[in-house]
Amino acid sequence: MGRRSRYSPEVRERAVRLVFESRESHGSEWATITSVAEKIGCKAETLRKWVRQAQRDAGTRSGQTTSDKERMKELERENRELRRANEILRKASAFFAQAELDRRPR
């Protein structure tokens, strides 16, 4: 199970939007992030990660997008389920093959 965030998606979107909108009024991106983080009530590093992820999702920064991450988790989960099912089928097949060998002829 994933971690639950203290902040709602609306708060995240609003904070990231504020960083993008007020970028020109500060000397650097970090100054903008710290200013907005104080107003929102979160840590600056948390907001920096949100901004970086928003940039990746928008295609302005290289890296894995949110949808790619979700798809990867889904595929990994499906892969685990298939491996488990294959293991169950392999054991069942071995069990029935052994039972067939142990059966007495009539």
C-alpha positions as CSV (number, residue, x, y, z in Angstrom):
1,M,0.0,0.0,0.0
2,G,1.2,3.5,-0.8
3,R,1.6,6.3,1.7
4,R,-1.3,8.7,2.2
5,S,-0.3,12.3,1.7
6,R,-1.0,14.9,4.3
7,Y,-1.9,17.3,1.5
8,S,-4.9,16.9,-0.8
9,P,-4.3,17.0,-4.6
10,E,-6.0,20.4,-4.7
11,V,-3.4,21.8,-2.3
12,R,-0.6,20.3,-4.3
13,E,-1.9,21.7,-7.6
14,R,-2.4,25.1,-6.1
15,A,1.1,25.2,-4.5
16,V,2.7,24.2,-7.8
17,R,0.7,26.7,-9.7
18,L,1.7,29.5,-7.2
19,V,5.4,28.5,-7.7
20,F,5.0,28.8,-11.5
21,E,3.1,32.0,-11.4
22,S,5.4,33.8,-8.9
23,R,8.7,32.7,-10.3
24,E,9.5,36.1,-11.8
25,S,9.0,38.0,-8.5
26,H,11.8,36.1,-6.7
27,G,15.5,35.8,-7.3
28,S,15.6,32.1,-7.9
29,E,13.3,29.1,-8.1
30,W,14.4,28.0,-4.6
31,A,13.4,31.4,-3.2
32,T,10.0,31.1,-4.9
33,I,9.6,27.5,-3.5
34,T,10.5,28.5,0.1
35,S,8.2,31.5,0.0
36,V,5.2,29.5,-1.3
37,A,6.0,26.6,1.1
38,E,5.8,29.0,4.1
39,K,2.4,30.2,2.8
40,I,1.0,26.7,2.2
41,G,2.4,25.3,5.4
42,C,4.6,22.5,4.0
43,K,8.3,21.9,3.8
44,A,10.2,23.5,1.0
45,E,11.7,20.2,-0.1
46,T,8.3,18.7,-0.3
47,L,7.1,21.5,-2.6
48,R,10.3,21.2,-4.7
49,K,9.5,17.5,-5.3
50,W,5.9,18.4,-6.3
51,V,7.3,21.1,-8.7
52,R,9.8,18.7,-10.3
53,Q,7.1,16.0,-10.8
54,A,4.8,18.6,-12.3
55,Q,7.6,19.6,-14.7
56,R,8.1,15.9,-15.7
57,D,4.4,15.5,-16.2
58,A,4.3,18.6,-18.4
59,G,7.3,17.3,-20.4
60,T,9.6,20.2,-19.6
61,R,11.9,18.0,-17.5
62,S,13.1,14.5,-18.3
63,G,12.1,11.6,-16.2
64,Q,9.3,9.3,-15.4
65,T,5.8,10.8,-15.5
66,T,3.1,10.1,-12.9
67,S,1.1,8.0,-15.4
68,D,4.2,6.0,-16.3
69,K,4.9,5.3,-12.6
70,E,1.3,4.2,-12.1
71,R,1.4,1.9,-15.1
72,M,4.7,0.4,-14.0
73,K,3.2,-0.4,-10.5
74,E,0.2,-2.0,-12.2
75,L,2.4,-4.1,-14.4
76,E,4.6,-5.2,-11.5
77,R,1.5,-6.2,-9.5
78,E,0.1,-8.1,-12.5
79,N,3.5,-9.8,-12.9
80,R,3.5,-10.9,-9.2
81,E,0.0,-12.3,-9.5
82,L,0.9,-14.3,-12.7
83,R,4.1,-15.7,-11.1
84,R,2.0,-16.8,-8.1
85,A,-0.6,-18.4,-10.3
86,N,2.1,-20.2,-12.3
87,E,3.6,-21.5,-9.1
88,I,0.3,-22.8,-7.9
89,L,-0.4,-24.5,-11.3
90,R,3.1,-26.0,-11.3
91,K,2.6,-27.5,-7.9
92,A,-0.9,-28.8,-8.7
93,S,0.4,-30.4,-11.9
94,A,3.2,-32.1,-10.0
95,F,0.8,-33.3,-7.3
96,F,-1.6,-34.8,-9.8
97,A,1.2,-36.4,-11.9
98,Q,2.5,-38.0,-8.7
99,A,-1.0,-39.2,-7.8
100,E,-1.4,-40.8,-11.3
101,L,1.9,-42.6,-10.8
102,D,0.9,-43.9,-7.4
103,R,-2.5,-45.2,-8.6
104,R,-2.7,-49.0,-8.7
105,P,-3.6,-50.6,-12.0
106,R,-6.9,-52.6,-12.1
